[in-house]
Amino acid sequence: MTHDYTHKGGVVHTEILLPDHAPAEYADRAVLWNEVEKIEKAKNAQLAREIEIALPRELTREQSISLVREYVKRHFVAAGMCADVCLHDTGGGNPHAHIMLTMRPFAEGGEWGAKQKKEYILDKDGNKIYDPKKRQYKCKSISATDWNEQTKAEEWRAAWAELCNQCLEQNGHAERIDHRSYERQGIDQIPTVHLGVAASAMEKRGICTERGDLNREIEVTNKRLRQLKARISKLQNWLKEEAENTEPPTLADYIQGILSRKAQAGKPGYSQSLYNLKDAANMLNFLQANNIMDMTGLDEKFKSMIGEQLDIQGKLKPVERRLATLKKHLEQADIYFKYKGKKPLTESEQILFTTAKDYLKGVMNGKTTIPTKTWKEEYTKLTAERKRLNQRYLALKEEVKEAEKIRKSVYSILRQEQREQQPHRKQDMER
């Protein structure tokens, strides 16, 4: 099968890049991929490797083409791969490139080389080991190149980031990219999900999508995280000053001490004026139950709750995908059994029956009996799992909301305490 992106909307540039020893006629896309199919004999052979890269929006079209060409030549063509490059830009703010790469190296005569080669197995003294049963020396197959090693993906991603940043700097742009995840960069931020073509088009027309709603929720959460981090940083600095000469109490003890002093001083409305919790005990119970010792602990607890939300979202994705697949299986099976044996069939009924039959043949992997019962059981089981995960997600959402209220309450109490202490400090200094 040949992947051809040249007829896809938004294609702004295509080209074939060839390594040394590759036949010149392979510069024709059709010739190249037809030859790739000819050389691969195994039915499960991998014909190509696809790499998709995002292009910096700050660069011009010519700069982007030059950047991609340099990257492909340096890291793929120089290693012996043929590259089919296609740049897309629909004007929607997501310019990117698809790079299709061949899997075999070339021999010096221009012929395709082998993907694997044999290597003799040696004993501890470095001698070949003879197998008397097979009447030959023992050997093993190893890759002829290092293109499939797991470290290559990280190497290619890092190389793209480095080359992009060099190009951005050379063209006077302050923006930089980083191939590492937020977690590896040490950034407390939740990454958004990729909308995709369909969802992006719907969002532009003002239609809300599930992925769009998720990204909006993530953006709100990231904003809260940044605000929380800034406030906690201020509180930590203040607590550090307060604790320089004394042993710091736990956060729950400190808050309880403040509330107790205010109650003894005859200020019953103190708590109510600061926060909207049911009572102070609810806040203190939360701090004690979660063993929160300081503001850092409160920050970590909040982040762990957000992390659990993301974990649930990650579990929901494969469940949703499998449910969609099973739904289609069952729909096609219903059509197949509906028209099987019915005669005569109208033209439209015949099309539906043939389509369903071909579809089921493709998904049954050679089996003759349609496993409708198994599909239905799996669909029921996954539906229940999806319901359970959604319920937990909604419950956790409320817990996060409650934790945010408690965080605000703690901040308000400490802030007011700090304000009340400042006049006393000023009087002490004047004395």
Rosetta blueprint (number, residue, H / E / L):
1 M L
2 T L
3 H L
4 D L
5 Y L
6 T L
7 H L
8 K L
9 G L
10 G L
11 V E
12 V E
13 H E
14 T E
15 E E
16 I E
17 L E
18 L L
19 P L
20 D L
21 H L
22 A L
23 P L
24 A H
25 E H
26 Y H
27 A H
28 D L
29 R H
30 A H
31 V H
32 L H
33 W H
34 N H
35 E H
36 V H
37 E H
38 K H
39 I H
40 E L
41 K L
42 A L
43 K L
44 N L
45 A L
46 Q L
47 L L
48 A E
49 R E
50 E E
51 I E
52 E E
53 I E
54 A E
55 L L
56 P L
57 R L
58 E L
59 L L
60 T L
61 R H
62 E H
63 Q H
64 S H
65 I H
66 S H
67 L H
68 V H
69 R H
70 E H
71 Y H
72 V H
73 K H
74 R H
75 H H
76 F H
77 V H
78 A L
79 A L
80 G L
81 M L
82 C L
83 A E
84 D E
85 V E
86 C E
87 L E
88 H E
89 D L
90 T L
91 G L
92 G L
93 G L
94 N L
95 P L
96 H E
97 A E
98 H E
99 I E
100 M E
101 L E
102 T E
103 M L
104 R L
105 P L
106 F E
107 A L
108 E L
109 G L
110 G L
111 E L
112 W E
113 G L
114 A L
115 K L
116 Q E
117 K E
118 K E
119 E E
120 Y E
121 I L
122 L E
123 D L
124 K L
125 D L
126 G L
127 N L
128 K E
129 I L
130 Y E
131 D E
132 P L
133 K L
134 K L
135 R L
136 Q E
137 Y E
138 K L
139 C E
140 K E
141 S E
142 I E
143 S E
144 A L
145 T L
146 D L
147 W L
148 N L
149 E L
150 Q L
151 T H
152 K H
153 A H
154 E H
155 E H
156 W H
157 R H
158 A H
159 A H
160 W H
161 A H
162 E H
163 L H
164 C H
165 N H
166 Q H
167 C H
168 L H
169 E H
170 Q H
171 N L
172 G L
173 H L
174 A L
175 E L
176 R L
177 I L
178 D L
179 H L
180 R L
181 S L
182 Y H
183 E H
184 R H
185 Q H
186 G L
187 I L
188 D L
189 Q L
190 I L
191 P L
192 T L
193 V L
194 H L
195 L L
196 G H
197 V H
198 A H
199 A H
200 S H
201 A H
202 M H
203 E H
204 K H
205 R L
206 G L
207 I L
208 C L
209 T L
210 E H
211 R H
212 G H
213 D H
214 L H
215 N H
216 R H
217 E H
218 I H
219 E H
220 V H
221 T H
222 N H
223 K H
224 R H
225 L H
226 R H
227 Q H
228 L H
229 K H
230 A H
231 R H
232 I H
233 S H
234 K H
235 L H
236 Q H
237 N H
238 W H
239 L H
240 K H
241 E H
242 E H
243 A L
244 E L
245 N L
246 T L
247 E L
248 P L
249 P L
250 T L
251 L H
252 A H
253 D H
254 Y H
255 I H
256 Q H
257 G H
258 I H
259 L H
260 S H
261 R H
262 K H
263 A H
264 Q H
265 A L
266 G L
267 K L
268 P L
269 G L
270 Y H
271 S H
272 Q H
273 S H
274 L H
275 Y L
276 N L
277 L L
278 K L
279 D L
280 A H
281 A H
282 N H
283 M H
284 L H
285 N H
286 F H
287 L H
288 Q H
289 A H
290 N L
291 N L
292 I L
293 M L
294 D L
295 M H
296 T H
297 G H
298 L H
299 D H
300 E H
301 K H
302 F H
303 K H
304 S H
305 M H
306 I H
307 G H
308 E H
309 Q H
310 L H
311 D H
312 I H
313 Q H
314 G H
315 K H
316 L H
317 K H
318 P H
319 V H
320 E H
321 R H
322 R H
323 L H
324 A H
325 T H
326 L H
327 K H
328 K H
329 H H
330 L H
331 E H
332 Q H
333 A H
334 D H
335 I H
336 Y H
337 F H
338 K H
339 Y H
340 K L
341 G L
342 K L
343 K L
344 P L
345 L L
346 T L
347 E H
348 S H
349 E H
350 Q H
351 I H
352 L H
353 F H
354 T H
355 T H
356 A H
357 K H
358 D H
359 Y H
360 L H
361 K H
362 G H
363 V H
364 M L
365 N L
366 G L
367 K L
368 T L
369 T L
370 I L
371 P L
372 T H
373 K H
374 T H
375 W H
376 K H
377 E H
378 E H
379 Y H
380 T H
381 K H
382 L H
383 T H
384 A H
385 E H
386 R H
387 K H
388 R H
389 L H
390 N H
391 Q H
392 R H
393 Y H
394 L H
395 A H
396 L H
397 K H
398 E H
399 E H
400 V H
401 K H
402 E H
403 A H
404 E H
405 K H
406 I H
407 R H
408 K H
409 S H
410 V H
411 Y H
412 S H
413 I H
414 L H
415 R H
416 Q H
417 E H
418 Q H
419 R H
420 E H
421 Q H
422 Q H
423 P H
424 H H
425 R H
426 K H
427 Q H
428 D H
429 M H
430 E H
431 R L
